[in-house]
Amino acid sequence: MRSDLSTLEDFSHALLALDRLPASVSPARLMHEGMAGLRALVPFDAAWWGECSGGIDGLAPRNWLSGRLNLGPEFAREWNRIGAQDRFALASMQALDRVQCTSGYEDPVPAVEAFAIRHDLYHVMAVSRALPGSGLLHFIALYRYHRSPAFDARAQALFGHFSAHLMQRWSGRITALLGQARGGAEAHALVDLGGDFVYLDMRLALWLRGCCPGWQGTHLPVELAGLLVPGVQDITLGRRRLAVQRCGDLTLLSLAPQRRTPVLPPRELSVALLYAHGHTHKEIARETGLSPSTVRTYLRDAYQRLGVRHKAGLARALDGQRAPRKAG
């Protein structure tokens, strides 16, 4: 076992390596470099990190953007199908800033157990933290395979402290990039050259979900792929303007604010947007994890706050466009 002094030196070297990165480094690269430093401190076999919702915003647990090591490209999409039943993930989202650990594949939900076995997620350690201003959470999850040892108390302590430093640096880089946005925007996102989100806040995520049926998050909707072409200017969808700016190798998207529209609480907003764009009460209940009666209550309150009397008025008040026609 390494001495406390050696561990402190390794910890300091990992942080200094992050500080030596250029000020222009992308948030995605910063996270990858940080995860490499973390792996030297706390060995792991696979890792997953990014932004998620669940428990604080009225949406069922969902991954909106992520990075990964030694996990397949479909990992996030697979998890989104079982996230609302993943008790370990839910516990992490509800106990912010606290490291959570578990071992074993066994789970009372067969789909969750099958997911853990398929990806060999035998030992899991994770932490979730609030992402100020975004409405979403930032999370990091480390995995060890069944033949590896469990995460001990020392690993948990190192992970907790280092992940806090890493998130602070990542958040600072995001803040610096968003500071380049033209004034007046109410929601932002950063997209890399490949179309993957580097940062996304909840309000823009909900708006994209309403405008682009079938969008699953993590990647720019196919309907908006043209925004990555050099020279593209601001666009208007319905009556909402989406500003497009280049920030080095990233594209900054900024949603112009709605005019004369009262701000809805996050839970009401998520329900109202889904309803305005064609989802039924039952579909919304299933999507958000709310009961149908709660969905009806949120919609009633949203109608009152916005001063509208019917679904078409709700759609216009929220995003200035008609609800998209449902397939079939």
Secondary structure, DSSP 8 states (H G I E B T S, - for coil): ---HHHHHHHHHHHHHHHHTS-TT--HHHHHHHHHHHHHHHS--SEEEEEEEE-SSSSS-SEEEEEEEESS-TTHHHHHHHHGGG-HHHHHHHHSTT--EEEE-S--SSHHHHHHHHHTT--EEEEEEEE-TTTSSEEEEEEEE-TTS----HHHHHHHHHHHHHHHHHHHHHHHHHHTTS-TT-SEEEEE-TTSBEEEE-HHHHHHHHHHSTT--SSB--GGGGGGGSTT---EEETTEEEEEEEETTEEEEEE---SS-----HHHHHHHHHHHTT--HHHHHHHHT--HHHHHHHHHHHHHHHT--SHHHHHHHHHSS-------
